[in-house]
Amino acid sequence: MWERSARGVLERAGVTCDATTTEGPGDATRIVREADMGAYDCVVLVGGDGTVAEAYQGLCEREDAREVRARVTLGVVPAGSGNALCKSIQAAAGETCDPVSCALTIARGMTRALDRCEVRFMDGMTGTWSETRTTHSLLSTSWGFFSDVDIESERFRRFGGMRFTMQAIVRIVARRKYQCDLLYETTPEGEAHNARDALGAPGELVPGRPGWRKISGETLGMWALNVPWGTECTFAAPRAAFDDGSIDIVLVQAASRKSMLKLLLDFDSGRHVNHRAVRYFKAKSFELIPGPSSSAKSGGYIAIDGEVAARRHDPSPAMSPYGPLRCDVHRAEVRVFAPTPAINLGGHASRSSSSSPLSRSLLVVIARARAQTEGEIMADEPIADASAETQEAPSKKALKKAAAAAEKARLKAERAAALEAKMAALSAAADAEDPLKDKYGDAEMVQSQTKSGRRWTRVEDLSGTLADEEVLVRGRVHNVRGKGKSAFIVLRQQTATVQVVLFVDDVHVSKGMVKWVCSLPRETVVDVRGVIVRPESGEVESCTQKDVEISLREIHCISRSVPTEDLPFLIEDASRPETAFENEEAQYVRVGQDTRLDNRVLDLRTPANNAIFKIQSGVGTLFREALLRRNFTEIHTPKLIAGASEGGAAVFRLDYMKLGPACLAQSPQLYKQMAIMGDLEGVFEIGPVFRAEDSNTHRHLCEFTGLDMEMSIKEHYDEVLDVLDELFVSMFDGLNERFAREIGVVGTQYPFEPLQYCRPSLRLTFAEGVKMLQDAGVEVDPLGDIGTETERILGKLVKEKYGTDFYMLTRYPINARPFYTMPAPDDPNYTNSFDIFIRGQEIISGAQRIHDPKLLAERALACGIELPTIQSYIDSFKYGATPHGGCGVGLERVAMLFLDLNNIRKTSMFPRDPKRIAP
């Protein structure tokens, strides 16, 4: 493979290759350990993951290991049956994992960082982690089911990557049960990931070990991965990053054989992490203490990078003792060749990529091919055109085998075509015999060909008042089940569902109709015509329209979904109430946040999400209505500006034509004020706001929808607070009145207490708020801003004392406000400003603005803002300025807190945060 596929590519790139072939297992370690590495820039491994692991172990065992590891870059040409490292690196950049592509990657000289894992076993004599038996891992550590499959499948190497699937099925049928204790510690980034996205309970805290958690009990297997692909065909750790200082742990606990088979099928796409038996989380260190296996004579391996590191039965002196092990992750200590300088995988951006032109020699370590038996099938290997002259003509035996394989494939295709023709003939025959065949089937594509005048009824409008009437409804197949000569469809339309019933009578429903209906995948769009009837059981508990159902007369498919098993997740799972997961014994699938956002179109179909965005729309509508009633004017300000609208560095910068640097607006603040100076008196805007803040929290976004208002004042900035008081009270009233049904739908999945608010709204000064905190024993700077956690504490204190979730805090210190905020007349340490809070979290920051040009310039300079960048803003106050004030609020944050949701991404349709810019 080296001669035919990769060598020609590298030599044509001007690289000198010194190649040596291993003689057996472990020889790659010896070669790299003893090589004169001063002569080489890079080590290229031609082999599988085992060869990579051996070679890197050789680097670590050198006397000059620290210097060499820091200088040498690794490259891989895949020639094994796993190829996990190679596949992970290539797939992250959209490249294929074949010898030619990987050789081109090496020739281009682009590199990136990779974490290194240090694995140590416990010394049975001293009870400490052994320093003499240390394995340096780049890929993975496995135990239980995963290591059994990896190691025991070696006998099927001739089948390539399929060997893992074959052995996995064997192990699922003849299941072994294990016990283990898994202790782990995570990084701050990993803790944030686990709090947001981890699947399954995080485990109990470990006494005396801060930051450590422990998971115990019956376990089928543990797989800790440093890269996304566990093998070339197994997407084991879909959220793994190459250099985040964490290792992704897949822990499979008790599951039935049927569940394990489903889990196995999902490994190729990464959907296995949503399985209810899987715990998936990140750790920077972990300790595995394996317990006994249910099998007394077999099983019990610990594998590192696909090779046996410890064996319970028949241990070898060359191996580590089977028992407790510890793995520590060292961040970004290895450099490997990568296809592009910027890799983004699973929302994790590459920390460091660079170009390293190959100007010296490569040490190439070629793994000796394992002996092939006569009956084994060799995988096709792409051949580089550049090295065509080195290719040898195939032997007669090879030609004979190729001809036999082609004939076998031809016969298989003929059988498949014959079967397909037979099924089509049977289907046609059934259609010909079914007198009701026109009452069901696929409808013609809707291409605006005709207007029939038919009227569709909304599902939410179906009630007992329509009993015995015929209706036409369009919706999605939420679920379908057949039973003998009957079938039941749950039809979903946004937040409403209704049951459709079919009973074979050969008048309205035939056997063919029931069979066709039962074949419909979930999420398929259908038109249903039927008669409204009362359920025989009294109520349909599983649907929102409980007192009626539709007796089917016709059903036609408008748009067919992919097969149910190919859906990223089921709407049923994504809609399950949070309370369903409180029972530790519940065997439900929890759909993670990243999975939801990666498949947002599907996620939006859940009743709760559908309701959330109707309520979010209502927030904007009620904001607009309240201000229009006060004769405010809606304006639209530019989002491309020449300078930072609020100062600071948290802006998205760009080049604007030939005029130089520009940025995306952080706020319409300056333009709102300029509109007031244009005598519009009261203005508002609903539009996008951009903040380049690297804040990965539950309440921050890089782009959100701003609700901004500005108004002239006569005497006091309390006039602004009066308007906001009326605005929000009317908004809350309007949401409760207009969207009562949607609020109930959200509460079904995400239970919450209704928002409490006063009339008029509570107002406290900043000093009063500080005193409440100090009286409660909270330390707070009276002239500084208060942090998020302190705001929450204050919110609880206010709720306890005043019985409201909504309040205003006024007169903030000058050090906590923007440059354009008017200082307080009685104390220069304070300002005429305010924040507004819902459930202890800030939603609004507002103030009276400085309308005097001289004072405005002084404050801008004091805040470090260059005057030329805001000169047009300052000049707008030179021609007679009206005293004014205003504020801005995030629409998504208002909706989130009104519904008491735990993450702002739930109220942002397509959220943009530091780790997400798609879909």
HELIX and SHEET records of a PDB file:
HELIX    1   1 TRP A    2  ALA A    6  3                                   5    
HELIX    2   2 ARG A    7  ARG A   12  1                                   6    
HELIX    3   3 ASP A   27  GLU A   34  1                                   8    
HELIX    4   4 MET A   37  ALA A   39  5                                   3    
HELIX    5   5 ASP A   49  CYS A   60  1                                  12    
HELIX    6   6 ALA A   65  ARG A   71  1                                   7    
HELIX    7   7 ALA A   84  ALA A   92  1                                   9    
HELIX    8   8 PRO A   99  ARG A  108  1                                  10    
HELIX    9   9 PHE A  145  GLU A  152  1                                   8    
HELIX   10  10 SER A  153  PHE A  159  5                                   7    
HELIX   11  11 MET A  162  VAL A  173  1                                  12    
HELIX   12  12 PRO A  188  ASP A  197  1                                  10    
HELIX   13  13 ARG A  257  ASP A  266  1                                  10    
HELIX   14  14 ARG A  271  ASN A  274  5                                   4    
HELIX   15  15 ASP A  385  THR A  390  5                                   6    
HELIX   16  16 LYS A  396  GLU A  433  1                                  38    
HELIX   17  17 LYS A  437  LYS A  439  5                                   3    
HELIX   18  18 VAL A  459  ASP A  461  5                                   3    
HELIX   19  19 GLY A  464  LEU A  466  5                                   3    
HELIX   20  20 LYS A  511  CYS A  518  1                                   8    
HELIX   21  21 THR A  564  ASP A  566  5                                   3    
HELIX   22  22 ILE A  571  ALA A  574  1                                   4    
HELIX   23  23 GLU A  578  PHE A  581  5                                   4    
HELIX   24  24 GLN A  593  ASP A  598  1                                   6    
HELIX   25  25 ARG A  600  ASP A  603  1                                   4    
HELIX   26  26 PRO A  607  LEU A  628  1                                  22    
HELIX   27  27 GLN A  669  MET A  677  1                                   9    
HELIX   28  28 ASP A  718  ARG A  738  1                                  21    
HELIX   29  29 ALA A  740  GLN A  749  1                                  10    
HELIX   30  30 PHE A  766  ASP A  775  1                                  10    
HELIX   31  31 THR A  788  TYR A  802  1                                  15    
HELIX   32  32 ILE A  814  ALA A  816  5                                   3    
HELIX   33  33 PRO A  853  ALA A  862  1                                  10    
HELIX   34  34 LEU A  867  ILE A  870  5                                   4    
HELIX   35  35 GLN A  871  ASP A  875  1                                   5    
HELIX   36  36 LEU A  891  PHE A  898  1                                   8    
HELIX   37  37 ILE A  904  LYS A  906  5                                   3    
SHEET    1   A 7 THR A  16  THR A  21  0                                        
SHEET    2   A 7 SER A 361  ILE A 366  1                                        
SHEET    3   A 7 TYR A  40  GLY A  47  1                                        
SHEET    4   A 7 THR A  73  PRO A  78  1                                        
SHEET    5   A 7 LEU A 325  PHE A 337  1                                        
SHEET    6   A 7 MET A 110  MET A 122 -1                                        
SHEET    7   A 7 TRP A 129  SER A 137 -1                                        
SHEET    1   B11 THR A  16  THR A  21  0                                        
SHEET    2   B11 SER A 361  ILE A 366  1                                        
SHEET    3   B11 TYR A  40  GLY A  47  1                                        
SHEET    4   B11 THR A  73  PRO A  78  1                                        
SHEET    5   B11 LEU A 325  PHE A 337  1                                        
SHEET    6   B11 SER A 285  SER A 293 -1                                        
SHEET    7   B11 TYR A 178  GLU A 185 -1                                        
SHEET    8   B11 TRP A 212  LEU A 225 -1                                        
SHEET    9   B11 SER A 140  GLY A 144 -1                                        
SHEET   10   B11 TYR A 301  ILE A 304 -1                                        
SHEET   11   B11 GLU A 307  ARG A 311 -1                                        
SHEET    1   C 7 THR A  16  THR A  21  0                                        
SHEET    2   C 7 SER A 361  ILE A 366  1                                        
SHEET    3   C 7 TYR A  40  GLY A  47  1                                        
SHEET    4   C 7 THR A  73  PRO A  78  1                                        
SHEET    5   C 7 LEU A 325  PHE A 337  1                                        
SHEET    6   C 7 MET A 110  MET A 122 -1                                        
SHEET    7   C 7 SER A 353  SER A 355 -1                                        
SHEET    1   D 9 THR A  16  THR A  21  0                                        
SHEET    2   D 9 SER A 361  ILE A 366  1                                        
SHEET    3   D 9 TYR A  40  GLY A  47  1                                        
SHEET    4   D 9 THR A  73  PRO A  78  1                                        
SHEET    5   D 9 LEU A 325  PHE A 337  1                                        
SHEET    6   D 9 SER A 285  SER A 293 -1                                        
SHEET    7   D 9 TYR A 178  GLU A 185 -1                                        
SHEET    8   D 9 TRP A 212  LEU A 225 -1                                        
SHEET    9   D 9 GLU A 204  LEU A 205 -1                                        
SHEET    1   E10 THR A  16  THR A  21  0                                        
SHEET    2   E10 SER A 361  ILE A 366  1                                        
SHEET    3   E10 TYR A  40  GLY A  47  1                                        
SHEET    4   E10 THR A  73  PRO A  78  1                                        
SHEET    5   E10 LEU A 325  PHE A 337  1                                        
SHEET    6   E10 SER A 285  SER A 293 -1                                        
SHEET    7   E10 TYR A 178  GLU A 185 -1                                        
SHEET    8   E10 TRP A 212  LEU A 225 -1                                        
SHEET    9   E10 ILE A 247  GLN A 253 -1                                        
SHEET   10   E10 VAL A 278  ALA A 283 -1                                        
SHEET    1   F 2 ASN A 344  LEU A 345  0                                        
SHEET    2   F 2 HIS A 348  ALA A 349 -1                                        
SHEET    1   G 6 TYR A 440  ASP A 442  0                                        
SHEET    2   G 6 GLU A 549  SER A 559  1                                        
SHEET    3   G 6 ALA A 496  PHE A 503  1                                        
SHEET    4   G 6 SER A 486  GLN A 493 -1                                        
SHEET    5   G 6 GLU A 470  LYS A 483 -1                                        
SHEET    6   G 6 VAL A 525  VAL A 533 -1                                        
SHEET    1   H 8 THR A 633  GLU A 634  0                                        
SHEET    2   H 8 GLY A 682  PHE A 690  1                                        
SHEET    3   H 8 GLU A 703  SER A 712 -1                                        
SHEET    4   H 8 HIS A 884  GLY A 890 -1                                        
SHEET    5   H 8 GLN A 841  GLN A 848 -1                                        
SHEET    6   H 8 SER A 833  ILE A 838 -1                                        
SHEET    7   H 8 PHE A 806  THR A 810 -1                                        
SHEET    8   H 8 LEU A 762  THR A 765  1                                        
SHEET    1   I 3 LEU A 640  ILE A 641  0                                        
SHEET    2   I 3 GLY A 660  LEU A 664 -1                                        
SHEET    3   I 3 ARG A 653  TYR A 656 -1                                        
END                                                                             
